[in-house]
Amino acid sequence: MTPTPPTPPAPHAPHAPLRDLRVLDLATLFAGPLAATMLGDFGAEVIKVEHPERPDPSRGHGPAKDGVGLWWKLLGRNKRTITLDLSSPGGRDALLKLAATADVVIENFRPGTLERWGLGWDELSRANPRLVLTRVTGFGQFGPYSHRPCFGTLAEAMSGFAAATGEPDGPPTLPPFGLADSIAALATSYAVLTALTARATTGRGQVVDMAIIEPILTVLGPQPLWYDQLGYVQPRLGNRSRNNAPRNTYRTADGCWVAVSTSAQSVAERVLRLVGRADLVDESWFASGTGRAEHADELDAAVGGWIARRPRSEVLAAFEKAEAAIAPVYDVRDVLDDPQYRALDTVTEVDDPELGPIRMQNVLFRLSETPGAIRWAGRPHGADTEAVLTELGMSPDEITALRTQGAL
């Protein structure tokens, strides 16, 4: 059995901007926990609360090494891990004691679950009037669907994302990763910081109600406005865009793929001159993105034909010289080798007590004065239970009693 790593030396990052925040992460799969991770990356003390017998399912999602789930190493980074059965009296009482010391609770149980356990907003706010309770669910806290089970996949379907994604003659397409959850996580971290900013003025906490079906709809842009005003429904266009052309992926002579975008008119003109079709630039329809999109077949033939006769390295060099927008289509191996990603340290190395050196995505952005950091990767299930409860003032006998009751 792999030994439990020692408790991290300090729960807070000493100079990070969120170092004075304590966040209780009660959520699972994936939006809520990822939002907590984002807060932890910039110094918040995040305490991950898991059921004693049913850990966060992300520990078992995807590939594992030596029995250790790799997804958890990313999602659980910068978190102290404890176990509590919140449905038990002992677990409920311990959670309320923790909440009294916290700034934020993030949960994603179905609406009514915390209330059934005696841990709803009334009880939590009574324990800590400054607490921000962040509720992340598929459909939100009210409405006809609020009690239905939901995952990000359903949000990708219901938002219009799947209907607009894929080839024109193909089926609606879902992403092979947690897109809606990740977008919701970004929105949730923003919502938490907004609520905390309001607390600085009012002195009171509040409830954040985040429905995963909503942030992805915002990311899709003006589709509701287009339909409301014009009756226009975004069709599936493959890699093309209704707003500009050429915009597509193109195969090079050596079997690689590149992506070209011409959102700016000046870039579109450079691309067509580069590929030897300056005559198209003089066409009246070429003067707007919408006009170019209506002639995408002709533009794709010109650009795609030129690219198909050249190896990727030559294509990229020519586009760069012409100051035209292009990028190679990467898989994860290319990402790890790319000099720009390396310069930014986008994928960084973390020393993990269980697996040794591991690489994962770095914090989301760079701050010049108070940067974030990955202090440790995801820790074993319940590794910090005794330390956290001891900090609350519980004695060894009290902790042992909770274990005997099955609350830990």
Helices and strands as residue ranges (DSSP letters): E 22-25, H 31-41, E 45-50, G 57-60, E 64-65, E 68-69, H 70-75, E 79-83, H 89-101, E 104-107, H 113-116, H 121-127, E 132-137, H 152-158, H 161-164, H 179-202, E 207-211, H 215-219, H 223-230, E 248-251, E 257-260, H 265-274, H 278-281, G 284-287, H 289-293, H 296-308, H 312-321, E 326-328, H 332-337, H 339-344, E 347-352, E 356-361, H 385-391, H 396-405
